[in-house]
Amino acid sequence: MSSYICCSGCKANLGDINDFIFFVKSDVDVHFMVAPEREVVLCGDGPCATIQIVEFEKQNAKNKNAKSAICKNCSSSVGKLNPGGPNKMNIVSMGVEKIIMLGVQHSKSDKEYLIFLKIS
């Protein structure tokens, strides 16, 4: 079993499983996200960066501050940057259907809290 998180578009390695965390807001509100302490490395401008934060092509009317997180290798969307963290902190939340987590490709209907329960 792979211990990496990969882009579902090109299979490029986005980071080690330890670079990501599950942020549990409630029993059924769980986000899979880049760990805040790893965000600068994975999403910055450095040579190890694998995720790029860009403006949405179409602005999201619900959240005008949200931005898209894309794979630096193939430009496929892998998630988004939004104020969903503790105290409305910006987090890079991954789309579970847009990544391969521990060798498994999940679908959009898979709920993050169920994935969390299965893994933890």
MODELLER restraints for C-alpha pairs under 7 A, 6 or more apart:
rsr = mdl.restraints
at = mdl.atoms
rsr.add(forms.Gaussian(group=physical.xy_distance, feature=features.Distance(at['CA:1:A'], at['CA:102:A']), mean=6.15, stdev=0.5))
rsr.add(forms.Gaussian(group=physical.xy_distance, feature=features.Distance(at['CA:1:A'], at['CA:103:A']), mean=5.98, stdev=0.5))
rsr.add(forms.Gaussian(group=physical.xy_distance, feature=features.Distance(at['CA:2:A'], at['CA:102:A']), mean=5.00, stdev=0.5))
rsr.add(forms.Gaussian(group=physical.xy_distance, feature=features.Distance(at['CA:2:A'], at['CA:103:A']), mean=5.35, stdev=0.5))
rsr.add(forms.Gaussian(group=physical.xy_distance, feature=features.Distance(at['CA:3:A'], at['CA:16:A']), mean=6.05, stdev=0.5))
rsr.add(forms.Gaussian(group=physical.xy_distance, feature=features.Distance(at['CA:3:A'], at['CA:17:A']), mean=5.56, stdev=0.5))
rsr.add(forms.Gaussian(group=physical.xy_distance, feature=features.Distance(at['CA:3:A'], at['CA:102:A']), mean=5.28, stdev=0.5))
rsr.add(forms.Gaussian(group=physical.xy_distance, feature=features.Distance(at['CA:4:A'], at['CA:13:A']), mean=6.45, stdev=0.5))
rsr.add(forms.Gaussian(group=physical.xy_distance, feature=features.Distance(at['CA:4:A'], at['CA:15:A']), mean=5.75, stdev=0.5))
rsr.add(forms.Gaussian(group=physical.xy_distance, feature=features.Distance(at['CA:4:A'], at['CA:16:A']), mean=4.39, stdev=0.5))
rsr.add(forms.Gaussian(group=physical.xy_distance, feature=features.Distance(at['CA:4:A'], at['CA:17:A']), mean=5.20, stdev=0.5))
rsr.add(forms.Gaussian(group=physical.xy_distance, feature=features.Distance(at['CA:4:A'], at['CA:101:A']), mean=6.84, stdev=0.5))
rsr.add(forms.Gaussian(group=physical.xy_distance, feature=features.Distance(at['CA:4:A'], at['CA:102:A']), mean=5.88, stdev=0.5))
rsr.add(forms.Gaussian(group=physical.xy_distance, feature=features.Distance(at['CA:5:A'], at['CA:13:A']), mean=6.06, stdev=0.5))
rsr.add(forms.Gaussian(group=physical.xy_distance, feature=features.Distance(at['CA:5:A'], at['CA:14:A']), mean=5.50, stdev=0.5))
rsr.add(forms.Gaussian(group=physical.xy_distance, feature=features.Distance(at['CA:5:A'], at['CA:15:A']), mean=5.50, stdev=0.5))
rsr.add(forms.Gaussian(group=physical.xy_distance, feature=features.Distance(at['CA:5:A'], at['CA:16:A']), mean=6.06, stdev=0.5))
rsr.add(forms.Gaussian(group=physical.xy_distance, feature=features.Distance(at['CA:5:A'], at['CA:17:A']), mean=6.01, stdev=0.5))
rsr.add(forms.Gaussian(group=physical.xy_distance, feature=features.Distance(at['CA:5:A'], at['CA:99:A']), mean=6.63, stdev=0.5))
rsr.add(forms.Gaussian(group=physical.xy_distance, feature=features.Distance(at['CA:5:A'], at['CA:100:A']), mean=5.67, stdev=0.5))
rsr.add(forms.Gaussian(group=physical.xy_distance, feature=features.Distance(at['CA:5:A'], at['CA:101:A']), mean=4.98, stdev=0.5))
rsr.add(forms.Gaussian(group=physical.xy_distance, feature=features.Distance(at['CA:5:A'], at['CA:102:A']), mean=6.35, stdev=0.5))
rsr.add(forms.Gaussian(group=physical.xy_distance, feature=features.Distance(at['CA:6:A'], at['CA:12:A']), mean=5.33, stdev=0.5))
rsr.add(forms.Gaussian(group=physical.xy_distance, feature=features.Distance(at['CA:6:A'], at['CA:13:A']), mean=4.45, stdev=0.5))
rsr.add(forms.Gaussian(group=physical.xy_distance, feature=features.Distance(at['CA:6:A'], at['CA:14:A']), mean=5.11, stdev=0.5))
rsr.add(forms.Gaussian(group=physical.xy_distance, feature=features.Distance(at['CA:6:A'], at['CA:99:A']), mean=5.52, stdev=0.5))
rsr.add(forms.Gaussian(group=physical.xy_distance, feature=features.Distance(at['CA:6:A'], at['CA:100:A']), mean=4.95, stdev=0.5))
rsr.add(forms.Gaussian(group=physical.xy_distance, feature=features.Distance(at['CA:6:A'], at['CA:101:A']), mean=6.77, stdev=0.5))
rsr.add(forms.Gaussian(group=physical.xy_distance, feature=features.Distance(at['CA:7:A'], at['CA:13:A']), mean=6.62, stdev=0.5))
rsr.add(forms.Gaussian(group=physical.xy_distance, feature=features.Distance(at['CA:7:A'], at['CA:14:A']), mean=6.50, stdev=0.5))
rsr.add(forms.Gaussian(group=physical.xy_distance, feature=features.Distance(at['CA:7:A'], at['CA:71:A']), mean=6.63, stdev=0.5))
rsr.add(forms.Gaussian(group=physical.xy_distance, feature=features.Distance(at['CA:7:A'], at['CA:78:A']), mean=6.70, stdev=0.5))
rsr.add(forms.Gaussian(group=physical.xy_distance, feature=features.Distance(at['CA:7:A'], at['CA:98:A']), mean=6.61, stdev=0.5))
rsr.add(forms.Gaussian(group=physical.xy_distance, feature=features.Distance(at['CA:7:A'], at['CA:99:A']), mean=4.74, stdev=0.5))
rsr.add(forms.Gaussian(group=physical.xy_distance, feature=features.Distance(at['CA:7:A'], at['CA:100:A']), mean=6.19, stdev=0.5))
rsr.add(forms.Gaussian(group=physical.xy_distance, feature=features.Distance(at['CA:8:A'], at['CA:98:A']), mean=5.47, stdev=0.5))
rsr.add(forms.Gaussian(group=physical.xy_distance, feature=features.Distance(at['CA:8:A'], at['CA:99:A']), mean=4.70, stdev=0.5))
rsr.add(forms.Gaussian(group=physical.xy_distance, feature=features.Distance(at['CA:8:A'], at['CA:100:A']), mean=5.64, stdev=0.5))
rsr.add(forms.Gaussian(group=physical.xy_distance, feature=features.Distance(at['CA:9:A'], at['CA:76:A']), mean=6.07, stdev=0.5))
rsr.add(forms.Gaussian(group=physical.xy_distance, feature=features.Distance(at['CA:10:A'], at['CA:74:A']), mean=6.36, stdev=0.5))
rsr.add(forms.Gaussian(group=physical.xy_distance, feature=features.Distance(at['CA:12:A'], at['CA:73:A']), mean=6.90, stdev=0.5))
rsr.add(forms.Gaussian(group=physical.xy_distance, feature=features.Distance(at['CA:14:A'], at['CA:50:A']), mean=5.32, stdev=0.5))
rsr.add(forms.Gaussian(group=physical.xy_distance, feature=features.Distance(at['CA:14:A'], at['CA:51:A']), mean=6.90, stdev=0.5))
rsr.add(forms.Gaussian(group=physical.xy_distance, feature=features.Distance(at['CA:19:A'], at['CA:34:A']), mean=6.16, stdev=0.5))
rsr.add(forms.Gaussian(group=physical.xy_distance, feature=features.Distance(at['CA:19:A'], at['CA:35:A']), mean=5.65, stdev=0.5))
rsr.add(forms.Gaussian(group=physical.xy_distance, feature=features.Distance(at['CA:19:A'], at['CA:38:A']), mean=5.91, stdev=0.5))
rsr.add(forms.Gaussian(group=physical.xy_distance, feature=features.Distance(at['CA:20:A'], at['CA:33:A']), mean=5.54, stdev=0.5))
rsr.add(forms.Gaussian(group=physical.xy_distance, feature=features.Distance(at['CA:20:A'], at['CA:34:A']), mean=4.37, stdev=0.5))
rsr.add(forms.Gaussian(group=physical.xy_distance, feature=features.Distance(at['CA:20:A'], at['CA:35:A']), mean=4.73, stdev=0.5))
rsr.add(forms.Gaussian(group=physical.xy_distance, feature=features.Distance(at['CA:21:A'], at['CA:32:A']), mean=5.86, stdev=0.5))
rsr.add(forms.Gaussian(group=physical.xy_distance, feature=features.Distance(at['CA:21:A'], at['CA:33:A']), mean=5.52, stdev=0.5))
rsr.add(forms.Gaussian(group=physical.xy_distance, feature=features.Distance(at['CA:21:A'], at['CA:34:A']), mean=6.25, stdev=0.5))
rsr.add(forms.Gaussian(group=physical.xy_distance, feature=features.Distance(at['CA:21:A'], at['CA:35:A']), mean=5.44, stdev=0.5))
rsr.add(forms.Gaussian(group=physical.xy_distance, feature=features.Distance(at['CA:22:A'], at['CA:30:A']), mean=6.50, stdev=0.5))
rsr.add(forms.Gaussian(group=physical.xy_distance, feature=features.Distance(at['CA:22:A'], at['CA:31:A']), mean=5.54, stdev=0.5))
rsr.add(forms.Gaussian(group=physical.xy_distance, feature=features.Distance(at['CA:22:A'], at['CA:32:A']), mean=4.54, stdev=0.5))
rsr.add(forms.Gaussian(group=physical.xy_distance, feature=features.Distance(at['CA:22:A'], at['CA:33:A']), mean=6.25, stdev=0.5))
rsr.add(forms.Gaussian(group=physical.xy_distance, feature=features.Distance(at['CA:23:A'], at['CA:30:A']), mean=5.63, stdev=0.5))
rsr.add(forms.Gaussian(group=physical.xy_distance, feature=features.Distance(at['CA:23:A'], at['CA:31:A']), mean=5.06, stdev=0.5))
rsr.add(forms.Gaussian(group=physical.xy_distance, feature=features.Distance(at['CA:23:A'], at['CA:32:A']), mean=6.34, stdev=0.5))
rsr.add(forms.Gaussian(group=physical.xy_distance, feature=features.Distance(at['CA:24:A'], at['CA:30:A']), mean=4.51, stdev=0.5))
rsr.add(forms.Gaussian(group=physical.xy_distance, feature=features.Distance(at['CA:24:A'], at['CA:31:A']), mean=6.54, stdev=0.5))
rsr.add(forms.Gaussian(group=physical.xy_distance, feature=features.Distance(at['CA:28:A'], at['CA:113:A']), mean=5.59, stdev=0.5))
rsr.add(forms.Gaussian(group=physical.xy_distance, feature=features.Distance(at['CA:29:A'], at['CA:113:A']), mean=6.59, stdev=0.5))
rsr.add(forms.Gaussian(group=physical.xy_distance, feature=features.Distance(at['CA:30:A'], at['CA:112:A']), mean=5.73, stdev=0.5))
rsr.add(forms.Gaussian(group=physical.xy_distance, feature=features.Distance(at['CA:30:A'], at['CA:113:A']), mean=5.13, stdev=0.5))
rsr.add(forms.Gaussian(group=physical.xy_distance, feature=features.Distance(at['CA:31:A'], at['CA:93:A']), mean=6.37, stdev=0.5))
rsr.add(forms.Gaussian(group=physical.xy_distance, feature=features.Distance(at['CA:31:A'], at['CA:112:A']), mean=6.41, stdev=0.5))
rsr.add(forms.Gaussian(group=physical.xy_distance, feature=features.Distance(at['CA:32:A'], at['CA:93:A']), mean=5.83, stdev=0.5))
rsr.add(forms.Gaussian(group=physical.xy_distance, feature=features.Distance(at['CA:32:A'], at['CA:94:A']), mean=5.67, stdev=0.5))
rsr.add(forms.Gaussian(group=physical.xy_distance, feature=features.Distance(at['CA:32:A'], at['CA:112:A']), mean=6.94, stdev=0.5))
rsr.add(forms.Gaussian(group=physical.xy_distance, feature=features.Distance(at['CA:33:A'], at['CA:91:A']), mean=6.79, stdev=0.5))
rsr.add(forms.Gaussian(group=physical.xy_distance, feature=features.Distance(at['CA:33:A'], at['CA:92:A']), mean=5.47, stdev=0.5))
rsr.add(forms.Gaussian(group=physical.xy_distance, feature=features.Distance(at['CA:33:A'], at['CA:93:A']), mean=4.24, stdev=0.5))
rsr.add(forms.Gaussian(group=physical.xy_distance, feature=features.Distance(at['CA:33:A'], at['CA:94:A']), mean=5.37, stdev=0.5))
rsr.add(forms.Gaussian(group=physical.xy_distance, feature=features.Distance(at['CA:34:A'], at['CA:92:A']), mean=5.55, stdev=0.5))
rsr.add(forms.Gaussian(group=physical.xy_distance, feature=features.Distance(at['CA:34:A'], at['CA:93:A']), mean=6.65, stdev=0.5))
rsr.add(forms.Gaussian(group=physical.xy_distance, feature=features.Distance(at['CA:41:A'], at['CA:48:A']), mean=6.33, stdev=0.5))
rsr.add(forms.Gaussian(group=physical.xy_distance, feature=features.Distance(at['CA:41:A'], at['CA:49:A']), mean=5.68, stdev=0.5))
rsr.add(forms.Gaussian(group=physical.xy_distance, feature=features.Distance(at['CA:42:A'], at['CA:48:A']), mean=6.41, stdev=0.5))
rsr.add(forms.Gaussian(group=physical.xy_distance, feature=features.Distance(at['CA:42:A'], at['CA:49:A']), mean=4.21, stdev=0.5))
rsr.add(forms.Gaussian(group=physical.xy_distance, feature=features.Distance(at['CA:42:A'], at['CA:50:A']), mean=5.41, stdev=0.5))
rsr.add(forms.Gaussian(group=physical.xy_distance, feature=features.Distance(at['CA:42:A'], at['CA:51:A']), mean=5.91, stdev=0.5))
rsr.add(forms.Gaussian(group=physical.xy_distance, feature=features.Distance(at['CA:43:A'], at['CA:49:A']), mean=5.33, stdev=0.5))
rsr.add(forms.Gaussian(group=physical.xy_distance, feature=features.Distance(at['CA:43:A'], at['CA:50:A']), mean=6.43, stdev=0.5))
rsr.add(forms.Gaussian(group=physical.xy_distance, feature=features.Distance(at['CA:43:A'], at['CA:51:A']), mean=4.82, stdev=0.5))
rsr.add(forms.Gaussian(group=physical.xy_distance, feature=features.Distance(at['CA:43:A'], at['CA:52:A']), mean=5.53, stdev=0.5))
rsr.add(forms.Gaussian(group=physical.xy_distance, feature=features.Distance(at['CA:43:A'], at['CA:53:A']), mean=6.86, stdev=0.5))
rsr.add(forms.Gaussian(group=physical.xy_distance, feature=features.Distance(at['CA:50:A'], at['CA:71:A']), mean=6.20, stdev=0.5))
rsr.add(forms.Gaussian(group=physical.xy_distance, feature=features.Distance(at['CA:50:A'], at['CA:72:A']), mean=5.32, stdev=0.5))
rsr.add(forms.Gaussian(group=physical.xy_distance, feature=features.Distance(at['CA:51:A'], at['CA:69:A']), mean=6.26, stdev=0.5))
rsr.add(forms.Gaussian(group=physical.xy_distance, feature=features.Distance(at['CA:51:A'], at['CA:70:A']), mean=5.56, stdev=0.5))
rsr.add(forms.Gaussian(group=physical.xy_distance, feature=features.Distance(at['CA:51:A'], at['CA:71:A']), mean=4.91, stdev=0.5))
rsr.add(forms.Gaussian(group=physical.xy_distance, feature=features.Distance(at['CA:51:A'], at['CA:72:A']), mean=5.30, stdev=0.5))
rsr.add(forms.Gaussian(group=physical.xy_distance, feature=features.Distance(at['CA:52:A'], at['CA:69:A']), mean=5.60, stdev=0.5))
rsr.add(forms.Gaussian(group=physical.xy_distance, feature=features.Distance(at['CA:52:A'], at['CA:70:A']), mean=5.25, stdev=0.5))
rsr.add(forms.Gaussian(group=physical.xy_distance, feature=features.Distance(at['CA:52:A'], at['CA:71:A']), mean=6.34, stdev=0.5))
rsr.add(forms.Gaussian(group=physical.xy_distance, feature=features.Distance(at['CA:52:A'], at['CA:72:A']), mean=5.76, stdev=0.5))
rsr.add(forms.Gaussian(group=physical.xy_distance, feature=features.Distance(at['CA:53:A'], at['CA:67:A']), mean=6.45, stdev=0.5))
rsr.add(forms.Gaussian(group=physical.xy_distance, feature=features.Distance(at['CA:53:A'], at['CA:68:A']), mean=5.69, stdev=0.5))
rsr.add(forms.Gaussian(group=physical.xy_distance, feature=features.Distance(at['CA:53:A'], at['CA:69:A']), mean=4.62, stdev=0.5))
rsr.add(forms.Gaussian(group=physical.xy_distance, feature=features.Distance(at['CA:53:A'], at['CA:70:A']), mean=6.43, stdev=0.5))
rsr.add(forms.Gaussian(group=physical.xy_distance, feature=features.Distance(at['CA:54:A'], at['CA:67:A']), mean=5.74, stdev=0.5))
rsr.add(forms.Gaussian(group=physical.xy_distance, feature=features.Distance(at['CA:54:A'], at['CA:68:A']), mean=5.30, stdev=0.5))
rsr.add(forms.Gaussian(group=physical.xy_distance, feature=features.Distance(at['CA:54:A'], at['CA:69:A']), mean=6.43, stdev=0.5))
rsr.add(forms.Gaussian(group=physical.xy_distance, feature=features.Distance(at['CA:55:A'], at['CA:67:A']), mean=4.94, stdev=0.5))
rsr.add(forms.Gaussian(group=physical.xy_distance, feature=features.Distance(at['CA:55:A'], at['CA:68:A']), mean=5.97, stdev=0.5))
rsr.add(forms.Gaussian(group=physical.xy_distance, feature=features.Distance(at['CA:56:A'], at['CA:67:A']), mean=5.52, stdev=0.5))
rsr.add(forms.Gaussian(group=physical.xy_distance, feature=features.Distance(at['CA:56:A'], at['CA:68:A']), mean=5.48, stdev=0.5))
rsr.add(forms.Gaussian(group=physical.xy_distance, feature=features.Distance(at['CA:65:A'], at['CA:82:A']), mean=6.86, stdev=0.5))
rsr.add(forms.Gaussian(group=physical.xy_distance, feature=features.Distance(at['CA:66:A'], at['CA:80:A']), mean=6.79, stdev=0.5))
rsr.add(forms.Gaussian(group=physical.xy_distance, feature=features.Distance(at['CA:66:A'], at['CA:81:A']), mean=5.55, stdev=0.5))
rsr.add(forms.Gaussian(group=physical.xy_distance, feature=features.Distance(at['CA:66:A'], at['CA:82:A']), mean=4.69, stdev=0.5))
rsr.add(forms.Gaussian(group=physical.xy_distance, feature=features.Distance(at['CA:67:A'], at['CA:80:A']), mean=5.55, stdev=0.5))
rsr.add(forms.Gaussian(group=physical.xy_distance, feature=features.Distance(at['CA:67:A'], at['CA:81:A']), mean=5.01, stdev=0.5))
rsr.add(forms.Gaussian(group=physical.xy_distance, feature=features.Distance(at['CA:67:A'], at['CA:82:A']), mean=6.71, stdev=0.5))
rsr.add(forms.Gaussian(group=physical.xy_distance, feature=features.Distance(at['CA:68:A'], at['CA:77:A']), mean=6.80, stdev=0.5))
rsr.add(forms.Gaussian(group=physical.xy_distance, feature=features.Distance(at['CA:68:A'], at['CA:79:A']), mean=6.21, stdev=0.5))
rsr.add(forms.Gaussian(group=physical.xy_distance, feature=features.Distance(at['CA:68:A'], at['CA:80:A']), mean=4.30, stdev=0.5))
rsr.add(forms.Gaussian(group=physical.xy_distance, feature=features.Distance(at['CA:68:A'], at['CA:81:A']), mean=6.08, stdev=0.5))
rsr.add(forms.Gaussian(group=physical.xy_distance, feature=features.Distance(at['CA:69:A'], at['CA:77:A']), mean=5.92, stdev=0.5))
rsr.add(forms.Gaussian(group=physical.xy_distance, feature=features.Distance(at['CA:69:A'], at['CA:78:A']), mean=5.71, stdev=0.5))
rsr.add(forms.Gaussian(group=physical.xy_distance, feature=features.Distance(at['CA:69:A'], at['CA:79:A']), mean=4.88, stdev=0.5))
rsr.add(forms.Gaussian(group=physical.xy_distance, feature=features.Distance(at['CA:69:A'], at['CA:80:A']), mean=4.61, stdev=0.5))
rsr.add(forms.Gaussian(group=physical.xy_distance, feature=features.Distance(at['CA:69:A'], at['CA:81:A']), mean=6.39, stdev=0.5))
rsr.add(forms.Gaussian(group=physical.xy_distance, feature=features.Distance(at['CA:70:A'], at['CA:76:A']), mean=5.34, stdev=0.5))
rsr.add(forms.Gaussian(group=physical.xy_distance, feature=features.Distance(at['CA:70:A'], at['CA:77:A']), mean=4.29, stdev=0.5))
rsr.add(forms.Gaussian(group=physical.xy_distance, feature=features.Distance(at['CA:70:A'], at['CA:78:A']), mean=5.24, stdev=0.5))
rsr.add(forms.Gaussian(group=physical.xy_distance, feature=features.Distance(at['CA:70:A'], at['CA:79:A']), mean=6.85, stdev=0.5))
rsr.add(forms.Gaussian(group=physical.xy_distance, feature=features.Distance(at['CA:71:A'], at['CA:77:A']), mean=6.40, stdev=0.5))
rsr.add(forms.Gaussian(group=physical.xy_distance, feature=features.Distance(at['CA:71:A'], at['CA:78:A']), mean=6.35, stdev=0.5))
rsr.add(forms.Gaussian(group=physical.xy_distance, feature=features.Distance(at['CA:77:A'], at['CA:98:A']), mean=6.92, stdev=0.5))
rsr.add(forms.Gaussian(group=physical.xy_distance, feature=features.Distance(at['CA:78:A'], at['CA:94:A']), mean=5.84, stdev=0.5))
rsr.add(forms.Gaussian(group=physical.xy_distance, feature=features.Distance(at['CA:78:A'], at['CA:95:A']), mean=5.75, stdev=0.5))
rsr.add(forms.Gaussian(group=physical.xy_distance, feature=features.Distance(at['CA:78:A'], at['CA:98:A']), mean=5.05, stdev=0.5))
rsr.add(forms.Gaussian(group=physical.xy_distance, feature=features.Distance(at['CA:78:A'], at['CA:99:A']), mean=6.26, stdev=0.5))
rsr.add(forms.Gaussian(group=physical.xy_distance, feature=features.Distance(at['CA:79:A'], at['CA:92:A']), mean=6.91, stdev=0.5))
rsr.add(forms.Gaussian(group=physical.xy_distance, feature=features.Distance(at['CA:79:A'], at['CA:93:A']), mean=5.54, stdev=0.5))
rsr.add(forms.Gaussian(group=physical.xy_distance, feature=features.Distance(at['CA:79:A'], at['CA:94:A']), mean=4.11, stdev=0.5))
rsr.add(forms.Gaussian(group=physical.xy_distance, feature=features.Distance(at['CA:79:A'], at['CA:95:A']), mean=4.71, stdev=0.5))
rsr.add(forms.Gaussian(group=physical.xy_distance, feature=features.Distance(at['CA:80:A'], at['CA:92:A']), mean=5.59, stdev=0.5))
rsr.add(forms.Gaussian(group=physical.xy_distance, feature=features.Distance(at['CA:80:A'], at['CA:93:A']), mean=5.46, stdev=0.5))
rsr.add(forms.Gaussian(group=physical.xy_distance, feature=features.Distance(at['CA:80:A'], at['CA:94:A']), mean=6.53, stdev=0.5))
rsr.add(forms.Gaussian(group=physical.xy_distance, feature=features.Distance(at['CA:81:A'], at['CA:90:A']), mean=6.36, stdev=0.5))
rsr.add(forms.Gaussian(group=physical.xy_distance, feature=features.Distance(at['CA:81:A'], at['CA:91:A']), mean=5.47, stdev=0.5))
rsr.add(forms.Gaussian(group=physical.xy_distance, feature=features.Distance(at['CA:81:A'], at['CA:92:A']), mean=4.40, stdev=0.5))
rsr.add(forms.Gaussian(group=physical.xy_distance, feature=features.Distance(at['CA:81:A'], at['CA:93:A']), mean=6.20, stdev=0.5))
rsr.add(forms.Gaussian(group=physical.xy_distance, feature=features.Distance(at['CA:82:A'], at['CA:90:A']), mean=5.12, stdev=0.5))
rsr.add(forms.Gaussian(group=physical.xy_distance, feature=features.Distance(at['CA:82:A'], at['CA:91:A']), mean=5.62, stdev=0.5))
rsr.add(forms.Gaussian(group=physical.xy_distance, feature=features.Distance(at['CA:82:A'], at['CA:92:A']), mean=6.69, stdev=0.5))
rsr.add(forms.Gaussian(group=physical.xy_distance, feature=features.Distance(at['CA:83:A'], at['CA:89:A']), mean=5.15, stdev=0.5))
rsr.add(forms.Gaussian(group=physical.xy_distance, feature=features.Distance(at['CA:83:A'], at['CA:90:A']), mean=4.06, stdev=0.5))
rsr.add(forms.Gaussian(group=physical.xy_distance, feature=features.Distance(at['CA:83:A'], at['CA:91:A']), mean=6.12, stdev=0.5))
rsr.add(forms.Gaussian(group=physical.xy_distance, feature=features.Distance(at['CA:84:A'], at['CA:90:A']), mean=6.22, stdev=0.5))
rsr.add(forms.Gaussian(group=physical.xy_distance, feature=features.Distance(at['CA:84:A'], at['CA:91:A']), mean=6.24, stdev=0.5))
rsr.add(forms.Gaussian(group=physical.xy_distance, feature=features.Distance(at['CA:85:A'], at['CA:91:A']), mean=5.73, stdev=0.5))
rsr.add(forms.Gaussian(group=physical.xy_distance, feature=features.Distance(at['CA:96:A'], at['CA:106:A']), mean=6.02, stdev=0.5))
rsr.add(forms.Gaussian(group=physical.xy_distance, feature=features.Distance(at['CA:96:A'], at['CA:108:A']), mean=6.95, stdev=0.5))
rsr.add(forms.Gaussian(group=physical.xy_distance, feature=features.Distance(at['CA:97:A'], at['CA:105:A']), mean=6.73, stdev=0.5))
rsr.add(forms.Gaussian(group=physical.xy_distance, feature=features.Distance(at['CA:97:A'], at['CA:106:A']), mean=4.99, stdev=0.5))
rsr.add(forms.Gaussian(group=physical.xy_distance, feature=features.Distance(at['CA:97:A'], at['CA:107:A']), mean=4.63, stdev=0.5))
rsr.add(forms.Gaussian(group=physical.xy_distance, feature=features.Distance(at['CA:97:A'], at['CA:108:A']), mean=4.98, stdev=0.5))
rsr.add(forms.Gaussian(group=physical.xy_distance, feature=features.Distance(at['CA:99:A'], at['CA:105:A']), mean=6.66, stdev=0.5))
